[in-house]
Amino acid sequence: MPKPPDLTAAELRVMKALWVLERGTVAEVRAELARRGQDLAYTTVMTLLSRLAAKSAVTVDKDREPFIYKAAHRRELVLRDRLREFVREVFDGNADSLVLNLVEDESLTREELRAIEQRIADAEAPAPKKGKKS
């Protein structure tokens, strides 16, 4: 799958609405954005979806009207790519600086910290060998 395109903040908000909807018309995307506190004009949403289509970030079903838009990239892939870019730009590629800043900021709850610790432990654990039965 090709690398996700660079997205503006407004385009990313539209993508987030589309990921929730899975697919939708301009009106449906606009309604989802409004539900999220972003009340944009119909023409603005239409312009953003057109830009996303030009960037191959969304696919457009033009066989019926109104057109149906669908995200061309999985949410996880786009967010992972944006996070890598953020770490590279803001923290000079040092992911540990990002994590330490989050921890030192004290904005994480104990439950969130425990969940992060568990994810790290899971990532460090050796992968189970295939073909062996207990």
Helices and strands as residue ranges (DSSP letters): H 9-21, H 26-35, H 42-54, E 58-61, E 68-71, H 75-90, H 95-104, H 110-124
